[in-house]
Structure formats: C-alpha cells, structure tokens
Amino acid sequence: MSGYSVQIVQKVADKEDMHPTELDCTLGDVVDPDALNQLIESLEENDENSNAVLRFGFCGYTVSVSPAGNIEIH
C-alpha cells in the first residue's frame, strides 16, 4: 500500500488518535488500495479541474478525494 492509500489510513488513524496498525479495519476490506491509488492518479492527470469527488466509507468515516488529490475525512 502506498501513495493516497497510506495518506487515507493515516488521516483516519489521526482522527482516532491511534497508530494506523491499531485501526479495527483495513482499507483492503473496502477497496483495493492499488486500484484506488491508480484511480486518483488518473483523475489528477486527466481532469484536475473537475467537480467530481470520489467518496467511500472506511472505519465509520466518509472519505472524500477530489481530482486534485485533496483528501477529506468526515
């Protein structure tokens, strides 16, 4: 797991105030981390100005990723 996948896991762990390895769920339980990285990289390369947002649930949070690569955890 690398790139955006690592950032997402770290941001969720930060919200939970714990180390990423202490989370009760894994990103791989909800999405293929390599496919996620490729999708976000493709969005960045092809349409950084798009209003589209990739959203999915992870560890009780909603993860939102913009085509510019901005990650928000709600």
C-alpha distances in whole Angstrom, upper triangle without the diagonal:
4,7,9,6,6,10,11,10,12,15,15,15,18,20,20,21,19,16,12,13,16,15,17,15,11,9,9,13,14,12,9,6,7,10,10,9,12,14,14,14,17,19,19,20,23,24,23,27,26,27,24,21,18,19,17,18,15,17,20,20,20,17,18,17,20,20,20,17,18,16,19,19,22
4,6,6,5,8,10,10,11,14,15,16,17,20,20,21,19,16,13,15,18,17,19,17,14,12,12,16,16,14,12,8,8,11,10,8,11,13,12,12,15,17,16,18,21,22,21,24,24,25,23,20,18,19,18,19,17,18,22,20,20,17,17,15,18,18,17,14,16,15,17,18,22
4,5,6,7,9,10,11,13,15,16,17,19,20,21,20,17,15,17,20,19,21,19,15,13,14,18,17,14,13,9,9,11,10,6,10,12,10,9,13,14,13,15,18,19,17,21,21,22,20,18,16,17,17,18,17,19,21,19,19,15,15,13,15,15,14,10,12,12,15,16,20
4,5,5,6,9,10,10,12,14,15,17,18,19,19,17,14,16,19,17,19,17,14,11,13,16,15,12,12,8,9,11,8,6,9,10,8,9,12,12,12,14,17,17,16,19,18,19,17,14,12,13,14,15,14,16,18,16,15,11,12,9,12,12,12,8,10,8,12,13,16
4,5,5,6,9,10,11,12,14,16,17,18,17,15,12,14,16,14,16,13,10,8,9,12,12,10,9,6,8,10,7,6,10,11,10,11,14,15,15,17,20,20,19,22,21,21,19,16,13,13,12,13,11,14,16,15,14,11,12,11,14,15,15,11,12,10,13,13,16
4,5,5,6,9,10,10,12,14,15,16,14,12,9,11,14,13,16,14,11,9,11,14,14,13,12,9,11,13,11,9,13,15,13,14,17,18,17,20,22,23,21,24,24,24,22,19,16,16,15,16,13,14,17,16,16,13,14,13,16,17,17,13,13,11,14,13,17
4,6,5,6,9,10,10,12,14,15,14,13,10,13,15,14,17,15,13,11,14,16,16,14,15,11,13,15,12,10,14,15,12,14,17,17,16,19,21,21,19,21,21,21,20,17,15,15,15,15,13,14,17,14,14,11,12,11,14,15,14,11,10,8,10,11,15
4,5,5,6,9,10,11,13,14,14,13,10,13,14,12,15,13,11,9,12,14,12,12,13,10,13,14,11,11,14,14,12,14,17,17,16,20,21,21,19,21,21,20,18,15,13,12,11,11,9,11,13,11,11,8,10,9,13,15,15,11,10,7,8,8,12
4,6,5,6,9,10,11,12,11,10,6,9,11,9,11,10,8,7,10,12,12,12,13,10,13,15,12,13,16,17,15,17,20,20,20,23,25,25,23,25,24,24,22,18,16,14,13,12,9,9,12,11,12,10,13,13,16,19,18,15,14,11,12,10,13
4,5,5,6,9,10,10,9,8,6,9,11,10,13,13,11,11,14,16,16,16,16,13,16,18,15,15,18,19,17,18,22,21,21,24,26,26,23,26,26,25,23,20,18,17,16,15,12,12,14,13,14,12,14,14,17,20,19,15,14,11,12,11,14
4,5,5,6,9,10,10,10,9,12,13,11,14,14,13,12,16,17,16,16,18,15,18,19,16,15,19,19,16,19,22,21,20,23,25,24,22,24,24,22,21,18,16,15,14,13,11,11,13,11,12,10,12,12,15,18,17,14,12,9,8,7,10
4,5,5,6,9,9,10,8,11,11,9,11,11,11,10,14,15,14,15,17,15,18,19,16,17,20,20,18,20,23,22,22,25,27,26,24,26,25,24,22,18,16,14,13,11,8,8,9,8,10,9,12,13,17,20,19,16,14,11,10,7,9
4,5,5,6,5,6,5,8,8,7,10,11,11,12,15,16,16,17,19,16,19,21,18,19,22,22,21,23,26,25,25,28,30,29,27,29,28,27,25,22,20,18,16,14,11,9,12,11,13,13,16,17,20,23,22,19,17,14,13,11,13
4,5,5,6,8,8,12,11,10,14,14,15,15,18,19,19,20,21,19,22,23,20,20,24,24,21,23,27,26,25,28,30,29,27,28,28,27,26,22,21,19,18,16,14,12,14,12,14,13,16,17,20,23,22,19,16,13,12,10,12
4,5,8,10,10,14,12,11,13,14,15,15,19,19,18,20,22,20,23,24,21,21,25,24,22,24,27,26,25,29,31,29,27,28,28,26,25,21,20,17,16,14,12,11,11,10,12,12,15,17,20,23,22,19,16,13,11,8,9
4,6,9,9,12,10,8,11,12,14,15,18,18,18,20,22,20,24,25,22,23,26,26,24,27,30,28,28,32,33,32,30,31,31,29,27,24,22,19,18,15,12,10,11,10,14,14,17,19,23,26,25,22,20,16,14,11,12
4,7,9,12,10,10,13,15,16,17,21,21,21,23,24,22,25,27,24,24,28,28,26,28,31,30,30,33,35,34,31,33,33,31,30,26,25,22,21,19,16,13,14,14,17,17,20,21,24,27,26,23,21,18,16,14,15
4,6,8,6,7,11,13,14,16,19,19,20,21,23,21,24,26,23,23,27,27,26,28,31,30,30,33,35,34,32,34,34,32,31,27,25,23,21,19,15,13,15,15,18,18,21,22,25,28,27,24,22,19,18,15,17
4,5,5,7,11,12,13,14,17,18,19,20,21,18,21,24,22,21,25,26,24,26,29,29,28,31,34,33,31,34,33,32,31,27,25,23,21,19,16,14,16,16,19,18,21,22,25,27,27,23,22,19,18,16,18
4,5,6,9,10,9,10,13,14,16,17,17,15,18,20,18,18,22,22,21,23,26,26,26,28,31,31,29,31,31,30,28,24,22,20,18,16,13,11,15,15,17,16,19,19,23,25,24,20,20,16,17,15,17
4,6,8,9,9,11,13,14,16,17,18,15,18,21,19,20,23,24,23,25,28,28,28,31,33,33,32,34,34,33,31,27,24,23,20,18,14,13,16,17,19,18,21,22,26,27,27,23,23,20,20,18,20
4,6,9,10,13,15,15,17,19,20,18,21,24,22,22,26,27,26,27,30,30,30,33,35,35,33,36,35,34,32,28,25,23,21,18,14,12,15,16,19,19,22,23,27,29,29,25,24,21,21,18,19
4,5,7,10,12,12,14,16,17,16,19,21,19,20,24,24,23,25,28,28,28,31,33,33,31,33,32,31,29,25,22,20,17,14,11,8,11,12,15,15,19,20,24,27,27,23,22,18,18,15,16
4,7,10,12,11,13,15,17,17,20,22,20,22,25,25,25,27,29,29,30,33,34,34,33,35,33,32,29,26,23,20,17,14,10,7,10,13,16,16,20,22,26,28,29,25,24,21,20,17,17
4,7,9,7,9,12,14,13,17,18,17,19,22,22,21,24,26,26,27,30,31,31,30,32,31,29,27,23,20,17,14,11,8,6,9,11,14,14,18,19,23,25,26,23,22,19,18,15,16
4,5,5,8,9,10,10,13,15,14,15,18,19,19,21,23,24,25,27,29,29,28,30,29,28,25,22,18,16,13,11,8,8,12,13,14,14,17,18,22,23,24,21,21,17,18,15,17
4,5,6,6,8,7,11,12,10,12,15,15,15,18,20,20,21,24,25,25,24,27,25,25,22,18,15,13,11,10,7,8,12,12,12,11,14,14,18,20,21,17,18,15,15,14,16
4,5,5,5,6,9,10,10,12,15,15,16,18,20,21,22,24,25,26,26,28,27,26,23,20,16,15,12,12,10,11,15,15,15,14,17,17,20,21,23,20,20,18,19,17,19
4,6,8,10,13,13,13,15,17,17,18,21,22,23,25,27,28,28,28,30,28,27,24,21,17,15,12,11,9,10,13,14,15,14,17,18,22,23,25,22,22,19,19,17,19
4,7,9,12,12,10,14,16,15,16,19,20,20,22,24,25,25,25,27,25,24,20,17,14,12,8,8,7,9,11,12,12,11,14,15,19,20,22,19,20,17,17,15,16
4,6,9,8,7,10,12,11,13,16,16,17,19,21,22,22,22,25,22,22,19,16,12,11,9,9,9,12,14,14,13,12,14,14,17,18,20,17,18,16,17,16,18
4,6,5,6,9,10,11,12,14,15,16,18,20,21,22,22,25,23,23,20,18,14,14,12,13,12,15,18,17,16,14,16,15,18,18,20,17,19,17,19,18,21
4,5,5,6,9,10,11,12,14,15,17,18,20,21,21,24,22,23,20,17,14,14,12,14,12,15,18,17,16,13,15,14,16,17,18,15,17,15,17,17,19
4,5,5,6,9,10,11,12,14,15,17,18,20,20,23,22,23,20,18,15,16,15,17,16,18,21,20,19,16,17,15,17,17,18,15,18,16,19,19,22
4,5,5,6,9,10,10,12,14,15,16,18,18,21,20,21,18,16,13,14,14,16,16,19,21,20,18,16,16,14,16,15,17,15,17,16,19,19,22
4,5,5,6,9,10,11,12,14,15,16,16,19,18,18,15,13,10,11,11,13,13,16,18,17,15,12,12,10,12,12,14,12,14,13,15,16,18
4,5,5,6,9,10,11,12,14,15,15,18,18,19,16,14,12,14,14,16,15,18,21,19,17,14,13,11,13,12,13,10,13,12,15,17,20
4,6,5,6,9,10,10,12,14,14,18,17,19,16,15,13,15,16,18,18,22,24,22,20,16,16,13,14,12,13,12,15,15,18,20,23
4,5,5,6,9,10,11,12,13,16,14,15,13,12,9,12,13,16,17,21,22,20,17,14,13,10,11,9,12,10,13,14,16,18,21
4,5,5,6,9,10,10,10,13,12,14,11,10,8,11,13,16,16,20,21,19,16,13,11,8,8,7,8,7,10,10,14,16,19
4,5,5,6,9,10,10,14,14,16,14,13,12,15,17,20,20,23,25,22,20,16,14,11,11,8,9,8,12,13,16,19,22
4,5,5,6,8,9,13,12,15,13,13,12,16,17,21,21,25,26,24,21,18,16,12,12,8,10,10,14,15,19,21,24
4,6,5,6,7,10,9,11,9,10,10,13,16,19,20,24,25,22,19,16,13,10,8,5,8,8,11,13,16,19,21
4,6,6,5,9,9,12,11,11,12,15,18,21,22,25,26,23,20,17,14,10,8,5,5,7,10,13,16,19,22
4,6,7,10,11,14,14,15,15,19,21,24,25,28,30,27,24,20,18,14,12,8,9,10,14,16,20,23,25
4,6,9,9,13,12,14,14,18,21,25,26,29,30,27,24,21,18,15,12,9,10,12,15,18,21,24,26
4,5,5,9,9,11,13,17,20,23,25,28,29,26,22,20,16,13,10,7,8,11,13,16,19,22,24
4,6,9,9,11,13,16,19,23,24,27,28,24,21,18,15,11,8,5,5,8,11,14,16,20,22
4,7,9,11,14,17,21,24,26,29,29,25,22,19,16,13,9,7,7,11,12,15,17,21,22
4,5,8,11,15,18,22,24,27,27,23,20,18,14,12,8,6,8,11,13,15,17,20,21
4,7,10,13,16,20,22,25,24,21,18,16,12,11,8,8,10,12,12,14,15,18,18
4,7,10,13,17,19,23,22,19,15,14,10,9,7,7,10,11,12,13,14,16,17
4,6,10,13,16,19,19,15,12,10,6,6,5,7,10,10,10,10,10,13,14
4,7,11,13,16,16,14,10,8,6,5,6,8,11,10,10,10,10,12,13
4,7,10,13,13,10,7,5,5,7,9,11,14,12,12,10,10,10,10
4,7,10,10,8,6,5,7,9,12,15,17,15,14,12,11,10,11
4,7,6,6,5,6,9,12,15,18,20,17,16,13,12,10,10
4,5,5,6,7,10,13,16,19,20,17,16,13,12,9,10
4,6,8,10,13,16,20,22,23,20,19,15,14,10,11
4,7,10,13,16,20,23,24,21,19,16,14,10,9
4,6,10,13,16,20,21,18,16,12,10,6,5
4,6,10,13,16,18,16,14,10,8,6,5
4,7,10,13,14,12,10,7,6,5,7
4,7,10,11,10,8,6,5,6,8
4,7,8,6,5,5,7,9,11
4,5,5,5,7,9,12,14
4,5,7,10,12,15,18
4,6,9,12,15,18
4,6,10,13,16
4,7,10,13
4,7,10
4,7
4
